[in-house]
Amino acid sequence: MAAREPVIITDKDQMRTWSRSMRSQGKTIGLVPTMGYLHQGHISLIKEAHKRSQLVVLSIYVNPGQFSPSEDLSTYPSDFNGDIQKIMAVPGGVDVVFRPQNLYDYGNNCRYRDYEEEREARRQKVVSCVEERALGHETWVRVEKLEKGMCGKSRPVFFRGVATIVTKLFNIVEPDVAVFGKKDYQQWRIIRRMVSLSIYHLITLETV
């Protein structure tokens, strides 16, 4: 039997309110972070989250902070309606799909330098798509030793972007358990190091 359609939340304050309401009722929450375009590996993470928690939140956010300007962020595959259908085909589905539009946008509270001046100041630096767009974002989470070497050599902004967004998701959803795949070993090591210093419980699986 297909699962019920999940609640779709796009606002981070509404997401946090939902989580706190559920936790006040004694419910435990599992988080499955994704960038969408779900495959069988993601499905296995959803199933594992059901084993570890009473409620499941799946996030879909294509993170510009882990792409450099030379990488084509705009062509990253997306099929939101297809993702919902795949979720509903899983026994139990998920309770919430958290689909924020921009976790880096600080609205009108930031004063930006002139855009051309901003680009000139960054010309000699490695930047992500967030900085390239001059969104005013300045705060990053880094696991400095583990992000060096291996994939970090060819993608110098990738792990900084991953660590920052995972931290943001943890702070918004406030899960009891977070479930990640182990396919990207360096990313898994970085997230595991982050979680070792937090209150969250990390579950990892070998995924396809």
Order of alpha helices (4+ residues) and beta strands (2+ residues): beta-alpha-beta-alpha-beta-alpha-beta-alpha-alpha-alpha-alpha-beta-alpha-beta
